[in-house]
Amino acid sequence: MHDTTKNLPSQASRELERFAGKRRSNDRVIGWMEKHLTESAHAAMKHCGDYLVFLEDESREHRKLEVGYFCKQRLCAGCAWREAVANAQCISAISQAMIEQGYIMLMVTLTVPNVPGAKLRKTMQHLSRSWLRLAKRERYAVWRDGVRKMEITYNSKTDTYHPHMHMVVYVKPGYFARGYISRAQLLKDWRECTGQPEVTQVDVRRCRNQGSTNAVLEVSKYAAKASDYAHSEEVLDTFYAALHHSRLLTYFGKPKDLRTDYQCGRLAKYEETDTTRYTMRVVYVWQALTAKYDEREVQSYDMDAAELERLQRDERKLQAMAMEKAKRATELDELFRTSWVREFAKVDDADMEVVDD
């Protein structure tokens, strides 16, 4: 009798609002960041994301970013989000390449007890050195290939910080028969390597269908959430001092070489497909008074020959995947075609609500 979906926000609108949420997060901390940045870097962060140009289809339900103005600061919510999405795409492609070679994915989490802000940076360094000591043990030679990421969370109730490490490790098929490392064994060895018998939380598990996606998300996501470092100026200062010039994401073993292959375009067959035909270019400008993006200009857009060739290639790729999927018992193709932007959106929803209130 009537259309109940007419006034529902499109997925594209929600994605633009997500950009707006990140932009509002920066407004909360920009004053605190001034003492840490040069005048030009501070101005860049203050206006990060002010100007965005999207390509959109006729229905305006799909869009992708073509041009944007970004500051690339580590504690910029928008830039951290964009980096996390890019890392997820890279690690996803690497994971598919490793799995095709017969490897199995494991997700490993290593922790140490919470510490006060004054000890955070030293504890992060201690955590990294402890992992290197663990990796040198003969038993852990089977974990020679992987990706690791340092993450920090803040506990406002105790005013303490929790540095920990997420890893995706790739092992050979015979791992569970020869060389299997249990959680109990990992905990025992980790306590010895850290010199902290009070450690109680470590985890190791095999990544199956849904778990693989979660593992990639955990390793790819931000080193620090905006809702944590935006708690107060003192907390932001602590995060900045700890993260400044720190190496947070590390590829080791075969994934290190595969990352180079990904950057050179040699893993293109594993990249996410995009068969949308974009017909317009839309300019959005941030309005400080209303704290939202306003549509400023709409232009017609014709895809050039290279883009059309890419679109056709992706269409053929999807057809081939569909045929291959019918022959395979696993669901890896469906798993790794996940839109990482949308996956990170799920992780972000609670964070945005806290920061934006």
Secondary structure, 3 states (H helix, E strand, C coil): CCCCCCCCCCHHHHHHHHHHHHHHHHHHHHHHHHHHCCHHHHHHHHCCCCEEEEEECCCCCCEEEEEECCCCCCCCHHHHHHHHHHHHHHHHHHHHHHHHCCCEEEEEEEECCCECHHHHHHHHHHHHHHHHHHHCCHHHHHHCEEEEEEEEEEECCCCEEEEEEEEEEEECHHHHCCCCCCHHHHHHHHHHHHCCCCCCCEEEEECCHHHHHHHHHHHHCCCCCHHHHCCCHHHHHHHHHHHCCCCCEEEECHHHHHHHHHHCCCCHHHCCCCCCCCCEEEEEEEECCCCEEEEEEEEECCCCHHHHHHHHHHHHHHHHHHHHHHHCCCCHHHHHCCCHHHHHHHHHHHHHHHHHC
